[in-house]
Every structure is written in structure tokens, then in C-alpha cells.
């Protein structure tokens, strides 16, 4: 029997020295945890009791041998996402379970944040957890296999979708289509669109995510 895949990547300890919340950051295709840990550096002083963790995905990227992927970008994108998500999801679940054991925290203390392919996996994984997360932020993402999510959804944490309306990599319709789906499923979801922004995190989108974190973390 093969050993389960274990993720690793950069982390930022809480500025206060005591972790009361977790923010897990899932990077995009061809990138790595060093990319999104920059968000943790941006937020660290604002949320001093938060541990930020940015694991590298479990597969070396087919399009960039120096980066990682949650799933490959095959010509048949839709089926590739579906198969890839089914493969990546248990790996992310295992990482979260280990992290919760190590820290003594749990889903209710955790915000899952992803960009692009990482945003797809944040939604795909987070909404299937039996215990609801503190929240999910999806930058430039989409819901993989919406009808399958309807069947599998197990919890309904607050979700913030953020997308640039000039995104040519993952078109904004990905988040625009996700919003009514999530609302229909009873998920408290909202959408922020960054006007004129491409496949990146614009400052106004970052501000929206900061406000979401502040509402979820500081209010607790």
C-alpha cells in the first residue's frame, strides 16, 4: 500500500506567538507556496493570532517543472478538473487533518483561501467538509462540476468570491456562475469584482478579502 501523500510548504507563525486561527493558502497552477505566503506577510500584523500556511501542491507542474499543480491542464479541461479534483481533495483533506492535530485547532478556526486552481480546490474541498470552516476566499476561481457539488455539499461556511473582470485565464463568469449556485445551496456567499483587473489579485480585491477576514476573525 502506498503511503499517503504529505504536503509541505512555507508557514508564518502568529505574530503574537499564540495561534488561535489558521489561514491555509492554496496556490495556482505552476506556482508554489512561496507565492501565496506573501498574503500571510501582508495580513500577519492585522491578525496577530493567526498561523498562515501555504502548502505546495502534490504534483510537479507539467507546464513548469519548477512549480506545482493541484491537477494537470489537459485539453479536455472539464474532465481534467473533475478527475484532478477527486485526486487532490483527499490530499488537502489529509493536510488539514494533520494541521488541526498539530495545532489543536479545527475547521471552525480555519479560513481556506485559494487563487485560480487553488481557489477551485478551496471551494471543492471546503464545502465537502463535514464540519464548517470559518470561511473560504476564492480569488479568480470557479466551482468544479456544479451538479456534483449539489450532491456532495456537506457544510456551508461563508464564502467570498473575488475576480477580475478582465481575467483571460479563468474568465470572470467562473465566479459569476458560482455565486447563484452557492446561494441556491444555502451558502452565505458574496462576489467582489475588480474592474479592469486580469488574472491577479488587485488591491481592491485584497481589501475585500481583508474585510472578510476581519469580520470572521476579529469579531470572534
N, C-alpha and C positions, 0 to 999 in steps of 0.2 A: 504494500500500500504506500502511495506517495505521501510524503509529509505535506501538511497544509502550507500554502504559500503565506509568507510573512512579509508585511510591508514595513518599510523604514523610510526615514527622511528627516529633514530638519525640524526642530521644535524650539519654541521660545518659552522659557519658564515664566510664570507670572511675576510681574514687577514687584508685587507685594511679598512674594515668597510663599504665598498660600494659594493653591488652586481651588477655586470654588466653581469655576465654569471651564468648559472646554470649547474651543473653536477648531474644528477639523477642516482643512483646506484641501480640496481636490483639484489638481492642475488640469490643464487642457492637453490635447493631443500633441505629442512631440516635445513637451516641456518636462519639468520635474518639480519637486517640492521646493527647491530654492526660489523658483519664480513666485509662487503664491505666499511663501513665508514673508515676503515683503509686505503683504497685507497685515500680518501679525505685527510687524515692526511699526506700521502706521498706527495700529489700534492699541498697541501694548500699554501706553501711558493712560489712555482713556478708559481701559478696562483692566486695572492692575491685578485683579484676582483671576485672570483668565490665562489658561495654558493654551498656546497656539501650536498646532501640529500640522505638518504638511507632508504626508507620505508620498513617495514616488510610486507610480502605478506599477503593477506586477509584470508588465510586458515591456521589453525593449521596443521602441517605436520602429515600425517598418520604414517610415519615411525619414527618420532621423535617428541614427544609431547612438547618438549622444543623449537622446531623450527617451521618454516612456509613453505608453498608451494604455488606456483602460480597455480599448478594443481597436482592431485594425479598421482602416478606411478602405473597405473593399468596394468594387464597382457597384455591387448591389447594396447600397448604403442602408436601406431599411432592414433587410435581413441580417446584415452585418451588425447593426446596432443591437438587434434583438438577441442574437446569439452571443455577442460580446457582453451585453449587459448581464445575461444569465451566468456568464463565466466570471465577470468581475464582481458581481454583487456579493457572493459568499466570501470573497477575499476581503472586501471592505467590511462586511459584517464581522469577520474574524478579527480584523484590526480594531474595530470599535469595541468589541467584547474584551479583547486583551487590554485595551487602553482603559476601559472602565474598571477592570480588575486592578490594574496597576495604580490608578489614581484614587480609587474609592468613590469616584463619581459615576453618573449614569446618564441614560438618554435625556432625562429631564434637565440635566445640567449642560447639554451639548448642543451647539449650533453647527450644522453641516453647511459648508459653503463651497461652491464649485464654479469653475469657469469653463465654458464651452463643453467639451466632452466630460469634464469633471462636474459641470452643472447638471448634465444629463444623468450622471451616476448619483449625484446628491439627491435628485428627485426620485430616481428609480429605487435607490436603496432606502432613503429616509422615510418614504411613505409606505414602505413594506415592513418597517419595524413594528413589533407588537406594542412596544412602549413608545409614546410620542417623544420626539426630540423637543428641545427648547425652540428650535426654529430651523428653517432652511433658506439659504440665499442662493439663487441660481443666476449667475452672470452669463448672458449670451448662450442660453441653453434651449432645451425643448424636452417634452415628455416622450420617452421611447415607448412605442406600442401603447397608445392611449387605452384601447379596449382591454388590453391585458392588465393595465393598471386598475381599471374599473373592477376587475375580478380579484385582484391581489391586494388592494389597498388595505392596510391594517391599522394605520393611525393617521391623525390629521393635525400635524403641527402647523403653526403659522409659516407661510411661505412668501418670500419676496422674490419676484422675477424682475431682472434688470437687463435691458437690451438696448443696443444702439440701433437706430432706425436705418442706418446706412451699412449695416453688417452684411458683407458679401460672402462670409464663410458659413455662418449659421444665420440665415435670414431672420429678421425680427418676427416674422409670422410664427416662428417656433415658440416664442414666449406669448405672442398674441393668441395663439391657439391653445396654449397651456392654461391660460387664465380662466376661460369659461369652463374648461374641463374640471379644473381643481375646485372652482366654486360649486359646480354641479355635484361634485363628490363630497361637498361639505367641508372642504379645506379652507381656512381663512387665508386667502391669497390676495396679493396685490401686485400690480405691474408698474414699474417705472421705466419710461422710455427716454433714452438720452438722444436728443435731437442732433443730427449730423454726425453721430459717432459710429465708427466702424466696429471691427471685431476687437474690442479692447474694453477696458474699464475706464470710463470717463469720470471726471471729478464729480459731476452731479450724481452719477450712479454710485460712486463711492460714498458720497454724502448720504444718499438714500439708505445704503447698507449700514452706515454708521448709526443713523437714526433708528433703524430696525434693531440693531444690536443694543442700543441704549434702552429702547423700550423693553426688550426681552431680558436684559442682564441687570441694568441698574435698578429697574423697578422691582426686581426680586430681592 
